[in-house]
Amino acid sequence: MKEEFKQFVSSHPELIKYVNNKQMTWQKFYDIYSLYGDKKDVWDQYFKEDDKTSVTDIVNMIKNMDIDTLQKNISTINKALSFVSTLLSKEEVKESYTPVPLYKKFED
């Protein structure tokens, strides 16, 4: 049973956060595992926390971000959108233009 629990914990590292934050102990997790096994509905409350992005995760992501690369990418996207906008506005002008037939004269 202990080996199965170790395998379960290694496949769900999000449980470590609860032990580190002193919200749970390994003994309590082991007791739950020994009673219910790996039934998903019992563990959902512990796994859902992993789906949420914490403020710390966001701060770390911002720290690791290369601002120059981000600025270049935003500039490139802005240029592409401007180009598409220009093409669309020219297309609208083309649609509103109706050529005069060649056989028609000014006074007809």
N, C-alpha and C positions, 0 to 999 in steps of 0.2 A: 504494500500500500504506500509506503514512503517513497519508493522509486517512482510510482505512478504520479504521486503528488509533485515530486521534483520535476518530472516531465511536464506536468500541467503548468507549473509555475514558470518553467523555462519557455513555454509557448505563449505565456501571458505575462510579459514583463511589467505590464501596467500595475500589477499587484504590489510591486516593490514600492511604488509611490505611497500607498496606504500605510505600509510598514514604516517607511522613512518619516512620514508625517505623523506617526504615532496614532493614526486613526484605527489601525488594526494591528494584530500581532500574527506572526506566522502560526502560532498555535491555534488561534481562532480560524484562520484560513484552513488549516489542516482539519480542524473539527468540521467545518462546513463541507470540505471535500470528502471526508470520511462518511458523512451523512448522505450527501446528495451526489457525490461524484462530480462529473463535469457537465451536468445538465445546464444548458445555456440560460434558462430563465432564472436560476438561482444566482448566477454570476453576472447577470446583465447590469445590475446596479454598480458593479465595480469596473466593468468594461466600458460603460457609457462615458465615464470620466475621461477616458483616453481620447474620445472623439472631440472633446472640447479643446480649444486652443487657449492656453493660459496667457496671461499678460507677460510672464517671463519668457514664454516661447516667442511672443511677438517682439519683445525687446531684443532677444538674442538674434532673431531673424534680421532685424533692422541693423544691429551692430555688424553683422556679417555681410551686409549688402554693400556692393561697390557703387557708390553714388555716381561716379563718372559714367560707368556702363549704363546705369539706370537712366541717366539724363540723355545719353546718346540714343538709347532705345526709344525713349519718349519723343525725342526730336524726330527720329525716323518715322515713328507712327504718325506724328503730327504732319510731316511732309506728305506721307502717303494719303492721309485723310484729306489734306488740302488738294492734292492732285485729283483724287476721286471727286471731290466737290466741284473742282473746275470742269472736269469732264461731264459731270451731270448738268452743270449750268449750261455748257455749250450744247448738250443734247436737247435741253429744253428750248434753246433758241432755234435750233434746227427744226424742231417739230412745229414751231409757230410760223416759220417761213413757208410761204406757198409761192412757188415760182409762177411767173406769168407765162402762159403758153406762147410759143414762138409765132404762131399765125395771127395772134391778136395784135391790133394796133393801138396806139395811145387813145384814140378817140372812140373806139368801139364800145 
